[in-house]
Amino acid sequence: MAQNILGCLYKDGECTEKDFEKATYWYNKAAENGNEFAQCNLGKCYNSGIGVEKDLEKAIYWFNKSAENGNNIAQYNLECIDYFFY
């Protein structure tokens, strides 16, 4: 959870300068450790190209992982992606 919080702090510029690359670094660490919120946040980064190159396949991958872990926001994000594809 702490790694995800660090990612949020860097993304929002709270207690530090905004740094989207550091945000995605910490989201990735937390996501790989199974944090459902970080998985969703990382999916958002890949979906929008924030701190990383935009990559829809990776966005879907991380949204799926997060949704599998019970994150309803990730499930919603997947539904929105599906809607825009069809």
C-alpha positions, 0 to 999 in steps of 0.5 A: 500500500505504501508504494501506491501512496508514493505513486499518488504523492508523485502524481499529485505533487503532494509533499514533492514536485509532480513527477509522473515517471516516478509515480508510474515507477511506484505504481508499477512496484505496488502493482507487481506486489499485488496491490489492486489500487496500484494496478488500477492506477497503472492501468490509468497511466497506460491508458492516458500515457501519463508517465509512460508511453500510451499502451492500450494493451498494458492498460487492459492488462492492469485493469484486468488484474485489478478487477480480478482482485476486486477493484470495481473502478478497474471493472468500470474502466474496462467496460469503458474501453470496450465501449469505445472499441465497438 
